[in-house]
Amino acid sequence: RASAAGALTRTDAGVAEHDVVSVHYDPMLAKVIVRDVDRRAACARLRRALKEWETVGVPTNVEFVRAVLEHDSFLDGDVHTAFIEQHKAALLPPLSPPPP
């Protein structure tokens, strides 16, 4: 289910409710696009849209995107190819130890 946040928020999706996603699916099933007056406002709009986002049956990166959208460096526009590696402690949950 996509956000009902209005015209400044849009969802492009390759699947709809009740569709079956095969094991051969494209990993990008949908994307949420927002626009606003500036970067911080757009990030806030996207955070609101993602609070309403629901996906069932396949893993998503919504929690990761939420973490990125809350990171001060991202909000300030300090983004580069090493951003995730540089900030992975804040962006990614700790790995669970492998089972014995």
All heavy atoms as an XYZ file, in Angstrom:
769
protein
N       0.856     -1.172      0.000
C       0.000      0.000      0.000
C       0.889      1.216      0.000
O       1.812      1.323      0.776
C      -0.900     -0.020      1.233
C      -1.875      1.125      1.277
C      -2.847      0.952      2.434
N      -2.187      1.033      3.717
C      -1.896      2.181      4.317
N      -2.161      3.317      3.752
N      -1.309      2.178      5.490
N       0.600      2.152     -0.850
C       1.409      3.362     -0.960
C       0.813      4.489     -0.124
O      -0.343      4.444      0.279
C       1.487      3.788     -2.421
N       1.616      5.494      0.115
C       1.197      6.651      0.886
C       0.098      7.431      0.187
O       0.049      7.528     -1.026
C       2.410      7.566      1.098
O       1.992      8.790      1.637
N      -0.752      8.027      0.975
C      -1.800      8.901      0.450
C      -1.400     10.357      0.658
O      -2.235     11.224      0.836
C      -3.119      8.600      1.152
N      -0.101     10.655      0.632
C       0.406     11.976      0.989
C       0.124     13.042     -0.066
O       0.377     14.205      0.166
C       1.905     11.902      1.271
N      -0.367     12.701     -1.223
C      -0.765     13.716     -2.188
C       0.165     13.831     -3.370
O       1.051     13.021     -3.586
N      -0.043     14.880     -4.155
C       0.620     15.054     -5.443
C       2.130     15.221     -5.333
O       2.834     14.991     -6.304
C       0.019     16.249     -6.170
N       2.641     15.646     -4.203
C       4.083     15.806     -4.051
C       4.765     14.480     -3.739
O       5.979     14.408     -3.625
C       4.406     16.845     -2.972
C       3.906     18.252     -3.266
C       4.229     19.185     -2.106
C       4.496     18.787     -4.558
N       3.973     13.437     -3.589
C       4.481     12.101     -3.331
C       3.878     11.161     -4.364
O       2.678     11.179     -4.596
C       4.087     11.630     -1.909
O       4.596     12.563     -0.965
C       4.644     10.248     -1.619
N       4.726     10.361     -4.974
C       4.257      9.461     -6.027
C       4.938      8.106     -5.852
O       6.063      8.019     -5.388
C       4.614     10.106     -7.360
C       4.573      9.232     -8.541
C       4.909     10.010     -9.814
N       6.096      9.405    -10.390
C       7.165     10.058    -10.787
N       7.241     11.354    -10.671
N       8.172      9.420    -11.313
N       4.254      7.058     -6.252
C       4.815      5.714     -6.214
C       4.808      5.136     -7.617
O       3.785      5.180     -8.297
C       3.983      4.801     -5.296
O       3.928      5.372     -4.004
C       4.595      3.418     -5.206
N       5.939      4.636     -8.058
C       6.035      3.875     -9.308
C       6.251      2.428     -8.901
O       7.203      2.127     -8.180
C       7.220      4.340    -10.155
C       7.013      5.707    -10.780
O       5.895      6.243    -10.687
O       7.971      6.234    -11.369
N       5.361      1.546     -9.340
C       5.453      0.152     -8.920
C       5.260     -0.787    -10.090
O       4.515     -0.489    -11.022
C       4.398     -0.137     -7.853
N       5.930     -1.919     -9.999
C       5.788     -2.957    -11.004
C       4.860     -4.065    -10.558
O       4.603     -5.012    -11.290
N       4.360     -3.952     -9.324
C       3.421     -4.932     -8.794
C       2.314     -4.178     -8.065
O       2.471     -3.024     -7.686
C       4.094     -5.931     -7.821
C       5.097     -6.807     -8.540
C       4.755     -5.211     -6.661
N       1.201     -4.859     -7.869
C       0.066     -4.276     -7.156
C      -0.391     -5.248     -6.074
O       0.017     -6.419     -6.056
C      -1.074     -3.990     -8.129
N      -1.257     -4.774     -5.208
C      -1.790     -5.606     -4.145
C      -2.366     -6.891     -4.732
O      -3.040     -6.876     -5.762
C      -2.873     -4.834     -3.397
C      -3.328     -5.494     -2.133
C      -4.242     -4.608     -1.298
O      -4.474     -3.453     -1.675
O      -4.716     -5.103     -0.269
N      -2.048     -8.003     -4.096
C      -2.484     -9.349     -4.463
C      -1.694     -9.955     -5.629
O      -1.955    -11.093     -6.013
C      -3.989     -9.424     -4.751
C      -4.841     -8.954     -3.613
N      -4.884     -9.610     -2.400
C      -5.634     -7.874     -3.493
C      -5.694     -8.963     -1.588
N      -6.157     -7.905     -2.225
N      -0.741     -9.226     -6.221
C       0.128     -9.831     -7.238
C       1.025    -10.862     -6.568
O       1.369    -10.746     -5.394
C       1.022     -8.782     -7.915
C       0.296     -7.978     -8.966
O      -0.876     -8.271     -9.243
O       0.921     -7.034     -9.504
N       1.420    -11.841     -7.310
C       2.375    -12.844     -6.834
C       3.742    -12.475     -7.401
O       3.879    -12.239     -8.603
C       1.961    -14.260     -7.292
C       3.032    -15.269     -6.905
C       0.617    -14.634     -6.699
N       4.730    -12.413     -6.529
C       6.095    -12.098     -6.945
C       6.872    -13.408     -6.992
O       7.036    -14.079     -5.974
C       6.760    -11.105     -5.967
C       8.187    -10.815     -6.379
C       5.944     -9.815     -5.887
N       7.343    -13.765     -8.168
C       8.049    -15.044     -8.310
C       9.458    -14.946     -7.730
O       9.935    -13.864     -7.405
C       8.135    -15.430     -9.791
O       9.222    -14.788    -10.415
N      10.126    -16.077     -7.664
C      11.502    -16.098     -7.174
C      12.441    -15.403     -8.159
O      13.589    -15.135     -7.833
C      11.991    -17.528     -6.909
C      11.197    -18.167     -5.786
C      11.939    -18.370     -8.170
N      11.977    -15.110     -9.342
C      12.794    -14.455    -10.366
C      12.466    -12.970    -10.489
O      12.679    -12.367    -11.534
C      12.572    -15.139    -11.726
C      12.823    -16.609    -11.675
N      14.081    -17.149    -11.522
C      11.972    -17.649    -11.713
C      13.991    -18.460    -11.481
N      12.722    -18.799    -11.596
N      11.961    -12.362     -9.407
C      11.530    -10.966     -9.467
C      12.709    -10.004     -9.594
O      13.823    -10.290     -9.186
C      10.675    -10.605     -8.257
C      11.423    -10.478     -6.941
C      11.906     -9.251     -6.523
C      11.631    -11.575     -6.129
C      12.583     -9.120     -5.320
C      12.307    -11.459     -4.933
C      12.776    -10.224     -4.532
O      13.445    -10.100     -3.350
N      12.407     -8.848    -10.167
C      13.362     -7.741    -10.204
C      13.449     -7.203     -8.780
O      12.426     -6.960     -8.150
C      12.835     -6.654    -11.157
C      13.765     -5.456    -11.271
O      14.457     -5.120    -10.291
O      13.785     -4.853    -12.342
N      14.635     -6.989     -8.233
C      14.732     -6.554     -6.843
C      14.118     -5.181     -6.570
O      13.845     -4.853     -5.432
C      16.222     -6.561     -6.545
C      16.913     -6.723     -7.833
C      15.932     -7.237     -8.833
N      13.883     -4.376     -7.599
C      13.213     -3.101     -7.354
C      11.754     -3.236     -7.782
O      11.402     -3.066     -8.941
C      13.868     -1.939     -8.100
C      13.259     -0.616     -7.662
S      14.124      0.852     -8.220
C      13.610      0.930     -9.908
N      10.911     -3.549     -6.812
C       9.494     -3.735     -7.083
C       8.760     -2.404     -7.179
O       7.762     -2.283     -7.883
C       8.853     -4.585     -5.994
C       9.413     -5.994     -5.845
C       8.784     -6.677     -4.650
C       9.189     -6.793     -7.107
N       9.231     -1.419     -6.436
C       8.560     -0.119     -6.424
C       9.528      0.935     -5.911
O      10.528      0.628     -5.276
C       7.328     -0.167     -5.533
N       9.187      2.178     -6.193
C       9.951      3.292     -5.632
C       8.990      4.412     -5.287
O       7.943      4.571     -5.902
C      11.034      3.774     -6.587
C      10.521      4.278     -7.908
C      11.672      4.639     -8.833
C      11.145      4.981    -10.219
N      12.223      5.280    -11.150
N       9.358      5.150     -4.262
C       8.572      6.295     -3.819
C       9.363      7.537     -4.199
O      10.548      7.648     -3.895
C       8.325      6.260     -2.298
C       7.495      7.452     -1.858
C       7.669      4.955     -1.887
N       8.698      8.466     -4.872
C       9.336      9.701     -5.322
C       8.635     10.867     -4.644
O       7.410     10.920     -4.609
C       9.226      9.855     -6.864
C       9.848      8.651     -7.576
C       9.874     11.144     -7.329
C       8.838      7.690     -8.094
N       9.420     11.775     -4.088
C       8.838     12.966     -3.469
C       9.530     14.207     -4.005
O      10.634     14.134     -4.545
C       8.971     12.945     -1.925
C       8.274     11.749     -1.327
C      10.423     13.003     -1.488
N       8.855     15.322     -3.846
C       9.480     16.613     -4.135
C       8.965     17.613     -3.121
O       7.883     17.446     -2.546
C       9.209     17.074     -5.558
C       7.773     17.310     -5.883
C       7.600     17.645     -7.365
N       6.203     17.712     -7.702
C       5.522     18.837     -7.850
N       6.115     19.995     -7.694
N       4.240     18.806     -8.165
N       9.775     18.626     -2.876
C       9.376     19.667     -1.938
C      10.283     20.868     -2.172
O      11.074     20.866     -3.105
C       9.452     19.161     -0.494
C       8.346     19.763      0.363
O       8.190     21.008      0.342
O       7.646     19.006      1.040
N      10.187     21.868     -1.316
C      10.891     23.138     -1.540
C      12.403     23.019     -1.400
O      13.135     23.807     -1.996
C      10.358     24.249     -0.610
C       8.903     24.557     -0.933
C      10.506     23.862      0.853
N      12.888     22.077     -0.584
C      14.324     21.889     -0.433
C      14.589     20.462      0.039
O      13.665     19.673      0.239
C      14.944     22.924      0.524
C      14.374     22.888      1.928
O      13.894     21.820      2.378
O      14.396     23.930      2.610
N      15.858     20.136      0.186
C      16.265     18.767      0.530
C      15.666     18.300      1.850
O      15.122     17.202      1.944
C      17.795     18.706      0.584
C      18.341     17.340      0.902
C      19.875     17.365      0.995
N      20.381     16.034      1.033
C      20.674     15.302     -0.027
N      20.514     15.797     -1.240
N      21.116     14.073      0.097
N      15.766     19.125      2.878
C      15.260     18.721      4.191
C      13.743     18.513      4.167
O      13.233     17.565      4.757
C      15.653     19.725      5.260
C      17.114     19.602      5.637
C      17.492     20.511      6.799
N      18.874     20.297      7.144
C      19.293     19.428      8.058
N      18.430     18.699      8.728
N      20.577     19.286      8.313
N      13.028     19.381      3.483
C      11.571     19.225      3.382
C      11.221     17.964      2.597
O      10.284     17.234      2.957
C      10.948     20.464      2.741
N      11.962     17.689      1.527
C      11.712     16.477      0.747
C      12.021     15.233      1.581
O      11.268     14.243      1.522
C      12.539     16.482     -0.532
N      13.093     15.261      2.355
C      13.422     14.122      3.224
C      12.325     13.908      4.265
O      11.940     12.762      4.540
C      14.768     14.338      3.901
S      16.183     14.148      2.788
N      11.814     14.987      4.832
C      10.726     14.870      5.805
C       9.483     14.284      5.142
O       8.797     13.425      5.712
C      10.417     16.228      6.425
N       9.188     14.718      3.933
C       8.030     14.192      3.196
C       8.206     12.694      2.923
O       7.277     11.909      3.083
C       7.853     14.951      1.891
C       6.652     14.490      1.083
C       6.437     15.362     -0.132
N       6.176     16.739      0.215
C       4.991     17.207      0.658
N       3.972     16.378      0.785
N       4.837     18.475      0.941
N       9.408     12.290      2.529
C       9.660     10.883      2.259
C       9.580     10.060      3.544
O       9.040      8.948      3.551
C      11.012     10.692      1.574
C      11.363      9.277      1.137
C      10.259      8.646      0.291
C      12.682      9.277      0.374
N      10.079     10.597      4.663
C       9.959      9.885      5.942
C       8.483      9.658      6.283
O       8.096      8.571      6.713
C      10.650     10.657      7.068
C      12.145     10.501      7.079
C      12.772     10.977      8.390
N      12.390     12.309      8.788
C      13.012     13.430      8.419
N      14.072     13.367      7.629
N      12.606     14.605      8.841
N       7.646     10.685      6.081
C       6.215     10.529      6.350
C       5.594      9.467      5.448
O       4.799      8.639      5.897
C       5.485     11.865      6.179
C       5.750     12.859      7.292
C       4.815     14.061      7.236
N       4.861     14.779      5.972
C       5.719     15.756      5.677
N       6.627     16.131      6.566
N       5.667     16.367      4.508
N       5.943      9.496      4.165
C       5.398      8.496      3.232
C       5.822      7.094      3.632
O       5.016      6.151      3.574
C       5.842      8.809      1.806
N       7.068      6.929      4.050
C       7.560      5.597      4.413
C       6.942      5.090      5.711
O       6.882      3.878      5.936
C       9.081      5.591      4.490
C       9.795      5.750      3.144
C      11.296      5.791      3.341
C       9.398      4.658      2.167
N       6.476      5.991      6.577
C       5.775      5.546      7.787
C       4.483      4.827      7.426
O       4.015      3.967      8.163
C       5.468      6.734      8.697
C       6.655      7.217      9.473
C       6.263      8.350     10.392
C       7.485      8.861     11.124
N       7.185      9.986     11.990
N       3.896      5.179      6.282
C       2.646      4.564      5.837
C       2.876      3.369      4.911
O       1.932      2.671      4.570
C       1.804      5.592      5.080
C       1.405      6.789      5.894
C       0.650      7.808      5.069
O       0.050      7.430      4.048
O       0.662      8.988      5.442
N       4.106      3.134      4.500
C       4.397      2.102      3.505
C       4.213      0.716      4.093
O       4.640      0.439      5.201
C       5.828      2.261      3.004
C       6.083      1.412      1.804
C       6.656      0.172      1.794
C       5.726      1.708      0.461
N       6.686     -0.317      0.506
C       6.121      0.617     -0.327
C       5.120      2.800     -0.152
C       5.925      0.577     -1.702
C       4.935      2.758     -1.513
C       5.339      1.666     -2.270
N       3.585     -0.171      3.345
C       3.420     -1.567      3.755
C       3.809     -2.476      2.602
O       3.345     -2.299      1.479
C       1.966     -1.850      4.119
C       1.473     -1.104      5.335
C       0.003     -1.378      5.620
O      -0.614     -2.198      4.904
O      -0.519     -0.753      6.539
N       4.688     -3.417      2.886
C       5.049     -4.459      1.925
C       4.973     -5.779      2.667
O       5.477     -5.899      3.779
C       6.477     -4.249      1.386
O       6.565     -2.972      0.777
C       6.847     -5.321      0.375
N       4.359     -6.768      2.044
C       4.201     -8.068      2.682
C       4.783     -9.135      1.772
O       4.553     -9.118      0.565
C       2.701     -8.358      2.946
C       2.516     -9.736      3.552
C       2.095     -7.286      3.836
N       5.569    -10.027      2.361
C       6.004    -11.208      1.628
C       7.391    -11.156      1.028
O       7.931    -12.192      0.674
N       7.970     -9.983      0.877
C       9.336     -9.874      0.357
C      10.099     -8.884      1.228
O       9.529     -7.953      1.778
C       9.374     -9.416     -1.125
C       8.777    -10.463     -2.039
C       8.688     -8.086     -1.313
N      11.399     -9.081      1.377
C      12.186     -8.131      2.158
C      12.291     -6.790      1.436
O      12.215     -6.722      0.200
C      13.559     -8.804      2.279
C      13.603     -9.832      1.208
C      12.192    -10.201      0.870
N      12.434     -5.724      2.201
C      12.585     -4.383      1.629
C      13.756     -3.671      2.294
O      14.298     -4.139      3.292
C      11.325     -3.518      1.851
O      11.246     -3.159      3.237
C      10.068     -4.230      1.411
N      14.103     -2.523      1.747
C      15.149     -1.691      2.350
C      14.557     -0.456      3.023
O      15.255      0.526      3.259
C      16.189     -1.288      1.309
C      15.629     -0.356      0.252
O      14.423     -0.167      0.132
N      16.505      0.242     -0.532
N      13.267     -0.498      3.364
C      12.594      0.671      3.937
C      13.279      1.127      5.221
O      13.498      2.328      5.410
C      11.090      0.401      4.146
C      10.440      1.522      4.940
C      10.393      0.235      2.804
N      13.636      0.219      6.110
C      14.295      0.619      7.365
C      15.638      1.289      7.091
O      16.000      2.265      7.749
C      14.454     -0.577      8.303
C      13.141     -1.092      8.848
C      12.341     -0.021      9.587
O      12.943      0.769     10.343
O      11.113      0.018      9.392
N      16.377      0.776      6.131
C      17.652      1.381      5.759
C      17.433      2.797      5.214
O      18.128      3.739      5.609
C      18.369      0.517      4.724
C      19.593      1.174      4.149
C      20.750      1.288      4.897
C      19.573      1.695      2.865
C      21.875      1.910      4.382
C      20.693      2.316      2.335
C      21.846      2.425      3.098
N      16.462      2.955      4.331
C      16.181      4.284      3.760
C      15.759      5.241      4.864
O      16.187      6.405      4.885
C      15.128      4.193      2.643
C      14.723      5.578      2.155
C      15.646      3.350      1.490
N      14.963      4.772      5.809
C      14.574      5.632      6.941
C      15.806      6.098      7.715
O      15.909      7.263      8.102
C      13.629      4.883      7.872
C      12.242      4.722      7.339
C      11.390      3.931      8.314
N      10.056      3.744      7.804
C       9.256      2.765      8.163
N       9.654      1.863      9.042
N       8.043      2.666      7.655
N      16.738      5.184      7.954
C      17.961      5.548      8.682
C      18.767      6.587      7.903
O      19.285      7.547      8.481
C      18.803      4.300      8.956
N      18.869      6.413      6.603
C      19.589      7.387      5.766
C      18.911      8.745      5.859
O      19.569      9.783      6.020
C      19.676      6.903      4.303
C      20.196      8.005      3.393
C      20.555      5.662      4.198
N      17.592      8.767      5.762
C      16.837     10.026      5.772
C      16.924     10.771      7.104
O      16.614     11.957      7.163
C      15.370      9.765      5.446
C      15.080      9.338      4.017
C      13.657      8.831      3.895
C      15.343     10.480      3.056
N      17.331     10.085      8.146
C      17.473     10.719      9.461
C      18.917     11.115      9.768
O      19.177     11.746     10.786
C      16.943      9.775     10.543
C      15.439      9.564     10.434
C      14.921      8.475     11.353
O      15.733      7.864     12.086
O      13.708      8.239     11.328
N      19.840     10.753      8.894
C      21.260     11.025      9.149
C      21.585     12.474      8.803
O      21.278     12.952      7.716
C      22.125     10.061      8.327
C      23.510      9.980      8.835
N      24.455     10.953      8.583
C      24.107      9.053      9.609
C      25.577     10.616      9.167
N      25.399      9.465      9.800
N      22.237     13.176      9.731
C      22.551     14.595      9.528
C      23.383     14.851      8.279
O      23.146     15.827      7.564
C      23.270     15.172     10.751
C      22.335     15.351     11.936
O      21.120     15.527     11.718
O      22.827     15.318     13.083
N      24.353     14.001      8.005
C      25.188     14.212      6.812
C      24.354     14.132      5.540
O      24.539     14.917      4.614
C      26.320     13.188      6.755
O      27.231     13.411      7.807
N      23.430     13.186      5.488
C      22.562     13.076      4.311
C      21.667     14.310      4.198
O      21.505     14.880      3.118
C      21.712     11.802      4.386
C      20.892     11.579      3.151
C      21.449     10.955      2.053
C      19.574     12.004      3.084
C      20.702     10.761      0.891
C      18.822     11.808      1.940
C      19.392     11.189      0.836
N      21.099     14.720      5.320
C      20.236     15.910      5.312
C      20.994     17.153      4.871
O      20.428     18.029      4.218
C      19.617     16.116      6.694
C      18.616     15.041      7.130
C      18.240     15.235      8.594
C      17.393     15.049      6.240
N      22.276     17.219      5.214
C      23.114     18.364      4.827
C      23.605     18.271      3.388
O      24.249     19.190      2.891
C      24.325     18.481      5.759
C      23.943     18.886      7.168
O      22.841     19.440      7.359
O      24.737     18.634      8.097
N      23.343     17.146      2.721
C      23.795     16.970      1.342
C      25.220     16.467      1.228
O      25.795     16.455      0.144
N      25.803     16.042      2.342
C      27.167     15.515      2.339
C      27.125     14.035      1.971
O      27.297     13.150      2.807
C      27.807     15.718      3.711
C      29.250     15.256      3.768
O      29.870     15.094      2.689
O      29.749     15.040      4.886
N      26.836     13.771      0.694
C      26.648     12.409      0.205
C      27.695     12.133     -0.867
O      27.964     12.988     -1.714
C      25.227     12.232     -0.376
C      25.010     10.818     -0.848
C      24.186     12.623      0.654
N      28.280     10.947     -0.817
C      29.340     10.567     -1.752
C      29.342      9.060     -1.873
O      28.573      8.374     -1.185
C      30.698     11.095     -1.258
C      30.881     10.884      0.218
N      31.260      9.677      0.755
C      30.689     11.730      1.264
C      31.325      9.786      2.073
N      30.975     11.011      2.410
N      30.174      8.536     -2.714
C      30.168      7.091     -2.974
C      30.554      6.259     -1.759
O      30.233      5.076     -1.708
C      31.077      6.731     -4.158
O      32.395      7.213     -3.889
C      30.546      7.333     -5.453
N      31.221      6.846     -0.782
C      31.605      6.106      0.424
C      30.662      6.396      1.596
O      30.948      6.018      2.731
C      33.043      6.443      0.815
N      29.534      7.045      1.322
C      28.618      7.449      2.396
C      28.185      6.266      3.263
O      28.265      6.326      4.484
C      27.381      8.147      1.809
C      26.389      8.582      2.841
C      26.555      9.776      3.525
C      25.293      7.787      3.153
C      25.641     10.169      4.488
C      24.372      8.175      4.114
C      24.555      9.377      4.782
N      27.717      5.199      2.644
C      27.223      4.058      3.419
C      28.357      3.429      4.221
O      28.210      3.155      5.417
C      26.543      3.021      2.512
C      25.294      3.644      1.876
C      26.190      1.755      3.289
C      24.675      2.792      0.787
N      29.490      3.216      3.592
C      30.638      2.630      4.303
C      31.061      3.524      5.471
O      31.316      3.037      6.573
C      31.801      2.425      3.333
C      33.029      1.821      3.969
C      32.816      0.414      4.518
O      31.967     -0.323      3.989
O      33.510      0.064      5.488
N      31.096      4.818      5.238
C      31.530      5.764      6.272
C      30.565      5.788      7.457
O      30.984      5.952      8.594
C      31.653      7.163      5.678
C      32.122      8.216      6.648
C      32.237      9.585      5.994
O      32.092      9.737      4.787
N      32.490     10.596      6.800
N      29.292      5.622      7.194
C      28.275      5.767      8.245
C      27.544      4.462      8.557
O      26.476      4.488      9.156
C      27.262      6.848      7.824
C      27.875      8.178      7.582
N      28.376      8.973      8.593
C      28.096      8.851      6.428
C      28.863     10.089      8.076
N      28.713     10.036      6.768
N      28.133      3.332      8.189
C      27.413      2.066      8.322
C      27.019      1.744      9.760
O      25.978      1.113      9.976
C      28.191      0.920      7.692
C      29.481      0.558      8.367
C      30.164     -0.566      7.600
C      31.538     -0.834      8.178
N      32.241     -1.816      7.357
N      27.783      2.166     10.736
C      27.421      1.892     12.132
C      26.079      2.537     12.488
O      25.293      1.966     13.246
C      28.514      2.382     13.074
N      25.809      3.702     11.922
C      24.547      4.385     12.202
C      23.420      3.927     11.278
O      22.248      4.029     11.637
C      24.738      5.899     12.052
N      23.767      3.426     10.107
C      22.753      3.101      9.102
C      22.291      1.654      9.117
O      21.152      1.362      8.753
C      23.293      3.414      7.701
C      23.685      4.865      7.436
C      24.288      4.988      6.045
C      22.490      5.788      7.608
N      23.187      0.747      9.507
C      22.886     -0.680      9.399
C      22.790     -1.308     10.789
O      23.609     -1.000     11.669
C      23.967     -1.397      8.599
C      24.167     -0.873      7.176
C      25.404     -1.494      6.555
C      22.938     -1.155      6.335
N      21.831     -2.205     10.986
C      21.756     -2.873     12.282
C      22.954     -3.786     12.465
O      23.538     -4.263     11.491
C      20.451     -3.689     12.205
C      20.209     -3.857     10.743
C      20.827     -2.664     10.055
N      23.348     -4.038     13.712
C      24.474     -4.946     13.935
C      24.128     -6.341     13.403
O      22.978     -6.769     13.458
C      24.654     -4.955     15.446
C      23.496     -4.223     16.019
C      22.762     -3.534     14.934
N      25.122     -7.014     12.896
C      24.940     -8.380     12.391
C      24.767     -9.341     13.557
O      25.453     -9.231     14.571
C      26.130     -8.809     11.551
C      26.328     -8.050     10.228
C      27.617     -8.507      9.569
C      25.144     -8.267      9.316
N      23.862    -10.259     13.374
C      23.683    -11.308     14.397
C      24.786    -12.340     14.213
O      25.181    -12.631     13.073
C      22.336    -11.988     14.215
O      21.306    -11.060     14.353
N      25.261    -12.914     15.306
C      26.287    -13.951     15.164
C      25.675    -15.165     14.459
O      24.482    -15.434     14.606
C      26.688    -14.270     16.595
C      25.614    -13.726     17.452
C      24.919    -12.647     16.676
N      26.479    -15.881     13.706
C      25.962    -17.085     13.033
C      25.558    -18.131     14.054
O      26.113    -18.185     15.163
C      27.142    -17.558     12.168
C      28.338    -16.922     12.769
C      27.889    -15.669     13.460
N      24.590    -18.960     13.695
C      24.190    -20.019     14.641
C      25.326    -21.006     14.844
O      26.152    -21.205     13.962
C      22.989    -20.680     13.966
C      23.070    -20.271     12.527
C      23.847    -19.001     12.457
N      25.359    -21.631     16.025
C      26.439    -22.595     16.324
C      26.365    -23.828     15.448
O      25.432    -24.193     14.861
C      26.240    -22.940     17.774
C      24.911    -22.409     18.180
C      24.445    -21.478     17.099
